[in-house]
Amino acid sequence: MRGKRIIITGASSGIGYELLKQLRNDNKIFAVSRNIEKIEESENVKAFSCDVSVAENVDRLFEEALVFLGRIDVFFANAGFAYYEKIENPDWKHNLKIFETNVLSVLYSLQKLKEIKRGSEFTFIITASAMSYLAVPGYALYASTKFALKGFADAYRHELEKGQNLCLVYPVATLTEFFNTAHANEIPWPRQTADVVAKKIIKAVSRGKINIYPCFIFSIGLILNKIFPIFKLYHFIEGKKYKRKIENNLNLSTI
Ligand SMILES: NC(=O)c1ccc[n+]([C@@H]2O[C@H](COP(=O)([O-])OP(=O)(O)OC[C@H]3O[C@@H](n4cnc5c(N)ncnc54)[C@H](OP(=O)(O)O)[C@@H]3O)[C@@H](O)[C@H]2O)c1
């Protein structure tokens, strides 16, 4: 990926930060997150502090990005977070908060980019998750946001013009701040580092892939699952672990 004008959300940490690091030398980048102290600015990189869960902020993001970049070729919709929890009480705000960041902001940004580009080429990459296929116990709300992204993309791709690419990335557990933010006391298996995930995303996007599986084991698992229900087995094991944690009242998020 060279000479592109790129927006990356969630650029202050984890996968987004690694994407920024690996792309910054050859591209012009508008790097977005709420905390921007960690993002080193340069002639080619502008940091923009923004909570992307609010529509007006996303409007402003596009305005400022266009001033800095001149045009937008690539948008990485990567900002997101999880709750690891036991859902005890109906809580509209709690549900809304995660959907606003992980889903509504992503869909709105894609719709805005399509409107701005008026039929011309762009690539929009969404960091979905392996949990778009396999919902891990304790992550019910998070998994539902990632399932929603996949459902939207599967249908919406048919509304795009030639040269407009919508890519979804399905990372497995990645060693970032993600699990601390979720208040999870354990990281599921298999695991990858953020630099490997970012490298695989860039390579796959450059090759024109639209479904990106950074972990080889997971992509094999998806195929095997069609023959033998290994995801059911995974659920069974993870479900037992989760119940044990609840019984022992172990470190479940109560945000
Ligand atoms: N780590 C994993 O195991 C894993 C697996 C599959 C998919 N994913 C997905 O990968 C993406 C990146 O996560 P990560 O693992 O790199 O986690 P991370 O290290 O926690 O990074 C999350 C990034 O999103 C930003 N962010 C969160 N809420 C935001 C908001 N409302 N507005 C603007 N920026 C916001 C954070 O910055 P600020 O807090 O400064 O705003 C941070 O830069 C997420 O969509 C996540 O769901 C992660």
Ligand as a Chemical Component Dictionary entry (heavy atoms), coordinates in Angstrom:
data_LIG
# 
_chem_comp.id                   LIG 
_chem_comp.type                 NON-POLYMER 
_chem_comp.pdbx_formal_charge   0 
_chem_comp.three_letter_code    LIG 
# 
loop_
_chem_comp_atom.comp_id 
_chem_comp_atom.atom_id 
_chem_comp_atom.alt_atom_id 
_chem_comp_atom.type_symbol 
_chem_comp_atom.charge 
_chem_comp_atom.model_Cartn_x 
_chem_comp_atom.model_Cartn_y 
_chem_comp_atom.model_Cartn_z 
_chem_comp_atom.pdbx_ordinal 
LIG N1  N1  N 0  -7.634  -7.771 20.641 1  
LIG C1  C1  C 0  -8.415  -8.743 20.218 2  
LIG O1  O1  O 0  -8.378  -9.880 20.718 3  
LIG C2  C2  C 0  -9.367  -8.498 19.064 4  
LIG C3  C3  C 0  -9.851  -9.627 18.372 5  
LIG C4  C4  C 0  -10.743 -9.406 17.313 6  
LIG C5  C5  C 0  -11.117 -8.125 16.962 7  
LIG N2  N2  N 1  -10.622 -7.062 17.669 8  
LIG C6  C6  C 0  -11.057 -5.724 17.262 9  
LIG O2  O2  O 0  -9.926  -4.984 16.862 10 
LIG C7  C7  C 0  -10.191 -3.582 17.007 11 
LIG C8  C8  C 0  -9.006  -2.929 17.687 12 
LIG O3  O3  O 0  -8.881  -3.459 19.000 13 
LIG P1  P1  P 0  -7.464  -3.705 19.693 14 
LIG O4  O4  O 0  -7.345  -5.133 19.994 15 
LIG O5  O5  O -1 -6.391  -3.028 18.955 16 
LIG O6  O6  O 0  -7.782  -2.987 21.096 17 
LIG P2  P2  P 0  -7.129  -1.728 21.845 18 
LIG O7  O7  O 0  -5.662  -1.897 21.959 19 
LIG O8  O8  O 0  -7.946  -1.589 23.068 20 
LIG O9  O9  O 0  -7.413  -0.514 20.838 21 
LIG C9  C9  C 0  -8.702  0.015  20.666 22 
LIG C10 C10 C 0  -8.572  1.355  19.944 23 
LIG O10 O10 O 0  -9.884  1.880  19.706 24 
LIG C11 C11 C 0  -9.943  3.218  20.192 25 
LIG N3  N3  N 0  -11.311 3.538  20.591 26 
LIG C12 C12 C 0  -12.140 2.817  21.404 27 
LIG N4  N4  N 0  -13.317 3.435  21.549 28 
LIG C13 C13 C 0  -13.247 4.572  20.800 29 
LIG C14 C14 C 0  -14.141 5.639  20.551 30 
LIG N5  N5  N 0  -15.370 5.691  21.100 31 
LIG N6  N6  N 0  -13.735 6.655  19.729 32 
LIG C15 C15 C 0  -12.492 6.641  19.172 33 
LIG N7  N7  N 0  -11.605 5.651  19.372 34 
LIG C16 C16 C 0  -11.971 4.640  20.193 35 
LIG C17 C17 C 0  -8.950  3.255  21.344 36 
LIG O11 O11 O 0  -8.434  4.555  21.573 37 
LIG P3  P3  P 0  -8.937  5.576  22.713 38 
LIG O12 O12 O 0  -9.288  4.758  23.921 39 
LIG O13 O13 O 0  -7.786  6.495  22.885 40 
LIG O14 O14 O 0  -10.105 6.261  22.110 41 
LIG C18 C18 C 0  -7.836  2.391  20.767 42 
LIG O15 O15 O 0  -7.005  3.167  19.929 43 
LIG C19 C19 C 0  -11.506 -3.494 17.770 44 
LIG O16 O16 O 0  -12.554 -3.205 16.866 45 
LIG C20 C20 C 0  -11.695 -4.899 18.354 46 
LIG O17 O17 O 0  -13.046 -5.209 18.529 47 
LIG C21 C21 C 0  -9.751  -7.218 18.691 48 
# 
loop_
_chem_comp_bond.comp_id 
_chem_comp_bond.atom_id_1 
_chem_comp_bond.atom_id_2 
_chem_comp_bond.value_order 
_chem_comp_bond.pdbx_ordinal 
LIG N1  C1  SING 1  
LIG C1  O1  DOUB 2  
LIG C1  C2  SING 3  
LIG C2  C3  SING 4  
LIG C2  C21 DOUB 5  
LIG C3  C4  DOUB 6  
LIG C4  C5  SING 7  
LIG C5  N2  DOUB 8  
LIG N2  C6  SING 9  
LIG N2  C21 SING 10 
LIG C6  O2  SING 11 
LIG C6  C20 SING 12 
LIG O2  C7  SING 13 
LIG C7  C8  SING 14 
LIG C7  C19 SING 15 
LIG C8  O3  SING 16 
LIG O3  P1  SING 17 
LIG P1  O4  DOUB 18 
LIG P1  O5  SING 19 
LIG P1  O6  SING 20 
LIG O6  P2  SING 21 
LIG P2  O7  DOUB 22 
LIG P2  O8  SING 23 
LIG P2  O9  SING 24 
LIG O9  C9  SING 25 
LIG C9  C10 SING 26 
LIG C10 O10 SING 27 
LIG C10 C18 SING 28 
LIG O10 C11 SING 29 
LIG C11 N3  SING 30 
LIG C11 C17 SING 31 
LIG N3  C12 SING 32 
LIG N3  C16 SING 33 
LIG C12 N4  DOUB 34 
LIG N4  C13 SING 35 
LIG C13 C14 SING 36 
LIG C13 C16 DOUB 37 
LIG C14 N5  SING 38 
LIG C14 N6  DOUB 39 
LIG N6  C15 SING 40 
LIG C15 N7  DOUB 41 
LIG N7  C16 SING 42 
LIG C17 O11 SING 43 
LIG C17 C18 SING 44 
LIG O11 P3  SING 45 
LIG P3  O12 DOUB 46 
LIG P3  O13 SING 47 
LIG P3  O14 SING 48 
LIG C18 O15 SING 49 
LIG C19 O16 SING 50 
LIG C19 C20 SING 51 
LIG C20 O17 SING 52 
# 
